[in-house]
Amino acid sequence: MKKPSFKLRIALGALLVFLSLVYIGAAAAEELLVYTALEDDEIPGYLAIFKKAHPAITVKIVRDSTGIITAKLLAEKDNPQADVVWGTAATSLMLCDQAGMVEPYAPKGLEKVRSKMRDAQNPPHWVGIKAWMTGFCVNTIECANLKLPTPASFDDLLDPLYRGQLAMSNPASSGTGFLTVSAILQTMGEEKGWAYLDKLHDNIARYTHSGSKPCKLAGAGEVAIGISFAYRGFMQKQKGEPVLTVFPTEGSGWDVEANCLIKKATLKPAAKTFLDWAISEEIMKSYAQVYPVTAYATGVPIPEGFPAEPERQLIENDFDWAAKNRARILAEWTRRYDGKSEAK
């Protein structure tokens, strides 16, 4: 067989090099679909850090409240769309794991993550980035005008003075709502917990489908107090609203905002790159600017307004119990209280 000419061999070699470069470029320029329940005003700053480190990876975000993200993931069980879940309640990811949707993965730097902020399995099925906790957003001007005392505890919120002046999030759609209800049931016991929620319901003006909205309603003066979470209270105050964030004396409900790799027929290398980055020191320090409890210590000072020892504010939280009983709790809550929920 006659060998190709020298010129032809050069041309073929150049073509192979070109095709290899095209393939490498296509592989490097991967696109990720990321589901998240992080606050919408957090995400752009974090993604700017990622883009600087990984300019060839395009990240598309689907952002919603925890309950809605959880429902979307479970609905897509047989045809998963997301590549990665980022910053969604660990209790929700545990449900997805139970449904067989999670691909175990140990991101780089896992050894630094404290045990209560990650799945105990090896490799883990989810890894946390930070904790978020219940806080009361109190509109100081509205409370003064209505002659309402500033509540210090969950028990204080039962005072008839607050009737029609409280907003809280629906736990079926909001992770903040669920961690708050779960905390009440865990710390009081279920019988006393449901009795407490019955009385609290009398003072509730409405239940929202977003964990941050009760605080936004309080900031706007539509209610005097929003049962929300601390981050949102501080952000509303930064915007100039008369919001004081109060941490209940009984302790705050909390959950871990966590990440996981979704099980798919083909796993994108960029998905693991994203999960490595999501617990890297640079982004962890960014989380710590506004959240005092992160996956590992960063040396960043505790953000202003939080207790000096923020971890002592957190209740003893049984995540396994919360995940296993989530459906039952939500069904009972909906039966009792959904009449005051906002329309979806």
C-alpha positions in Angstrom: 0.0 0.0 0.0 1.4 3.4 -1.0 2.1 5.7 1.9 0.4 9.1 1.9 2.6 11.9 0.7 4.6 14.0 3.2 2.3 17.0 2.6 -0.8 14.9 3.1 0.7 13.5 6.4 1.3 17.0 7.6 -2.2 18.0 6.7 -3.7 15.0 8.5 -1.6 15.7 11.5 -2.7 19.3 11.6 -6.3 18.2 11.3 -5.9 15.8 14.2 -4.4 18.5 16.4 -7.2 20.9 15.5 -9.9 18.3 16.3 -8.2 17.5 19.6 -8.1 21.2 20.5 -11.8 21.5 19.6 -12.6 18.5 21.8 -10.6 19.8 24.7 -12.1 23.3 24.4 -15.6 21.8 24.3 -14.9 19.7 27.3 -13.5 22.7 29.2 -16.4 24.9 28.3 -18.9 22.8 30.2 -22.3 24.1 31.2 -23.7 23.2 34.7 -27.3 23.4 35.8 -27.3 24.2 39.6 -30.3 24.1 41.8 -30.1 26.3 44.9 -32.1 27.8 47.8 -29.4 30.3 48.7 -30.8 33.9 49.0 -31.0 35.7 45.6 -28.8 38.5 46.9 -26.1 36.1 47.9 -25.7 34.2 44.7 -24.1 36.8 42.3 -21.2 37.6 44.6 -20.4 33.9 45.1 -20.6 33.1 41.4 -18.3 36.0 40.6 -15.7 34.2 42.7 -16.3 31.0 40.9 -16.2 32.6 37.4 -12.8 34.1 38.2 -11.4 30.7 39.2 -13.1 28.7 36.4 -13.9 31.0 33.5 -14.5 28.1 31.1 -17.5 26.7 33.1 -20.9 28.3 32.6 -23.2 28.0 35.6 -27.0 28.2 35.1 -28.9 28.7 38.3 -32.4 27.6 39.2 -33.2 29.4 42.5 -36.3 28.9 44.7 -37.4 28.3 48.3 -36.1 25.0 49.8 -39.5 23.2 49.7 -40.0 24.1 46.1 -36.5 23.0 45.1 -37.0 19.8 47.0 -40.3 19.1 45.3 -38.7 19.9 41.9 -35.8 17.5 42.5 -38.2 14.7 43.6 -40.5 15.3 40.6 -37.5 14.9 38.3 -36.3 11.7 40.0 -36.6 9.6 36.8 -35.2 12.2 34.5 -32.9 14.4 36.6 -32.1 17.8 35.2 -29.8 19.4 37.8 -26.1 18.5 37.8 -25.5 19.9 41.3 -27.5 21.1 44.3 -25.8 24.0 46.1 -26.9 25.5 49.4 -30.1 23.6 50.1 -31.3 22.2 53.4 -29.4 19.0 54.4 -32.8 17.5 55.5 -34.0 18.0 51.9 -30.9 16.4 50.4 -31.5 13.4 52.8 -34.9 12.9 51.2 -33.3 13.0 47.7 -30.7 10.5 48.9 -33.4 8.2 50.2 -34.9 8.3 46.7 -31.6 7.2 45.2 -30.9 10.5 43.5 -27.6 11.4 45.0 -24.1 10.3 43.8 -21.7 10.1 46.7 -18.7 12.4 46.3 -15.9 13.6 48.6 -14.9 17.1 47.5 -11.4 18.3 47.9 -10.9 19.8 51.4 -13.5 17.5 53.0 -11.2 16.7 55.9 -11.6 20.2 57.1 -15.4 20.0 57.4 -16.8 19.5 60.9 -18.7 16.3 61.4 -22.1 17.8 62.1 -21.9 19.7 58.8 -21.5 16.7 56.5 -23.0 13.3 55.9 -21.4 10.6 58.0 -21.0 8.1 55.1 -17.7 7.7 53.3 -17.7 9.1 50.7 -20.4 11.5 51.9 -23.8 12.0 50.1 -24.0 15.6 51.1 -21.6 18.2 52.4 -22.6 21.4 54.2 -21.3 24.9 53.7 -23.0 26.9 56.5 -25.8 26.9 59.0 -28.8 29.3 59.0 -31.0 29.9 62.0 -34.3 31.2 63.2 -34.5 34.9 64.1 -37.3 37.3 64.7 -37.3 40.4 62.5 -38.9 43.2 64.6 -40.0 46.5 63.1 -39.1 48.8 65.9 -41.2 51.7 64.6 -44.3 49.6 64.1 -43.9 48.0 67.6 -43.5 51.5 69.1 -46.6 52.8 67.3 -48.7 49.8 68.3 -47.2 49.8 71.8 -45.9 46.2 71.4 -43.0 45.0 73.5 -40.0 43.5 71.7 -40.3 39.7 72.0 -37.4 37.9 73.5 -38.7 34.3 73.2 -41.0 32.0 71.3 -43.2 32.1 74.4 -43.5 35.8 74.2 -45.0 35.5 70.7 -48.2 33.9 72.2 -49.2 37.2 73.9 -52.6 38.3 72.5 -51.1 41.7 72.0 -49.4 40.3 68.9 -52.6 39.1 67.3 -52.6 39.8 63.5 -49.0 41.2 63.8 -46.9 38.1 63.0 -45.9 36.5 59.8 -44.2 33.2 59.4 -43.2 31.0 56.5 -45.1 27.8 55.5 -42.8 24.8 56.3 -44.1 22.9 53.2 -42.5 25.4 50.9 -39.9 27.1 53.0 -36.8 25.5 54.6 -36.8 28.3 57.3 -40.4 27.5 58.1 -39.6 23.8 58.4 -36.5 24.2 60.6 -38.6 26.5 62.9 -41.5 24.1 63.2 -39.1 21.1 63.6 -37.2 23.0 66.4 -40.5 23.7 68.3 -41.5 20.0 68.1 -38.1 18.7 69.1 -37.5 21.1 72.0 -41.0 21.0 73.4 -42.0 17.5 72.5 -44.7 16.8 69.9 -47.8 17.2 72.1 -46.7 20.5 73.7 -45.2 21.6 70.4 -48.5 21.3 68.4 -50.3 22.9 71.3 -47.9 25.8 71.1 -48.3 26.1 67.3 -52.1 26.2 67.8 -51.7 29.2 70.0 -49.2 30.9 67.8 -51.5 30.4 64.8 -54.0 32.7 66.6 -51.5 35.6 66.3 -50.4 34.9 62.7 -51.6 37.3 60.0 -50.3 35.0 57.2 -47.9 32.3 56.2 -45.6 33.0 53.3 -44.0 30.6 50.8 -40.6 32.2 51.3 -38.4 32.0 54.4 -37.2 35.6 53.8 -40.6 37.2 53.1 -41.8 37.4 56.8 -38.8 39.6 57.4 -39.4 41.6 54.3 -43.0 42.2 55.4 -41.8 43.3 58.8 -39.3 45.6 57.2 -42.0 47.2 55.1 -44.3 47.6 58.1 -47.0 45.2 56.8 -46.6 43.3 60.0 -44.7 44.2 63.2 -42.7 40.9 63.4 -41.6 38.3 61.0 -40.5 34.9 62.1 -37.7 34.4 59.6 -33.9 33.9 59.8 -31.1 36.1 61.0 -29.3 36.8 57.7 -32.5 38.3 56.2 -33.0 40.6 59.2 -29.5 42.0 58.9 -29.8 42.5 55.2 -33.1 44.4 55.6 -31.5 46.7 58.2 -28.6 47.4 55.8 -31.2 48.6 53.4 -32.3 51.2 55.9 -35.4 49.4 57.2 -36.1 49.7 61.0 -35.5 46.0 61.7 -34.0 44.5 64.8 -33.0 40.9 64.7 -33.8 38.9 67.9 -32.6 35.4 68.7 -35.2 33.5 70.8 -34.0 32.7 74.3 -35.1 29.0 73.9 -32.6 28.6 71.1 -32.9 28.8 67.3 -34.0 26.2 64.9 -31.4 25.6 62.2 -30.4 23.5 59.3 -27.2 23.1 57.2 -27.1 24.6 53.8 -25.5 21.7 51.9 -24.4 20.5 48.5 -24.6 17.3 46.6 -23.9 15.7 43.2 -27.1 14.5 41.4 -26.9 10.9 40.1 -27.1 10.9 36.3 -26.1 8.6 33.4 -23.2 11.0 32.7 -21.5 13.0 35.4 -19.9 16.1 34.2 -16.3 16.7 35.4 -17.3 20.4 35.9 -19.9 19.3 38.5 -17.1 17.9 40.8 -15.0 21.0 40.1 -17.9 23.1 41.3 -18.4 21.0 44.5 -14.6 21.3 45.2 -14.8 25.0 44.9 -18.0 25.3 47.0 -16.1 24.3 50.1 -12.8 25.9 49.2 -11.2 28.4 51.7 -11.9 31.5 49.5 -15.6 30.9 49.2 -15.9 29.7 52.8 -14.5 33.1 54.0 -17.1 34.8 51.8 -19.9 32.7 53.4 -18.5 33.7 56.8 -18.9 37.4 56.1 -22.6 37.0 56.9 -23.0 33.6 58.5 -21.2 32.9 61.7 -21.4 29.1 61.6 -19.6 27.7 58.5 -18.4 24.2 57.5 -15.1 24.9 59.1 -13.4 27.7 60.9 -12.2 30.5 58.7 -10.7 33.1 61.1 -13.3 35.6 59.9 -14.8 37.6 62.8 -18.4 36.8 63.8 -20.7 39.1 61.8 -22.2 42.0 63.8 -25.5 41.3 65.5 -25.0 37.6 66.1 -24.4 36.2 69.6 -20.8 36.1 70.7 -21.0 32.3 70.7 -23.4 31.6 67.8 -23.2 27.8 68.1 -24.6 27.9 71.6 -27.7 29.6 70.1 -28.5 26.5 68.0 -30.8 23.8 69.4 -29.8 20.2 69.6 -31.1 19.2 66.1 -31.7 15.6 65.2 -31.5 15.8 61.4 -32.3 12.1 60.9 -35.6 12.6 62.9 -36.4 15.7 61.0 -35.9 14.1 57.6 -37.8 10.9 58.5 -40.7 12.7 59.9 -40.8 15.6 57.4 -43.8 14.4 55.4 -45.8 13.6 58.5 -45.1 16.9 60.1 -45.9 18.8 56.9 -49.2 17.0 56.4 -50.3 17.7 60.0 -49.2 21.4 59.8 -51.1 21.8 56.5 -54.2 20.3 58.0 -54.1 22.6 60.9 -52.9 25.9 59.6 -52.8 26.2 55.8 -55.9 28.3 55.7 -53.8 31.4 56.5 -51.2 30.6 53.8 -50.7 33.0 50.9 -51.9 31.9 47.5 -49.1 30.2 45.5 
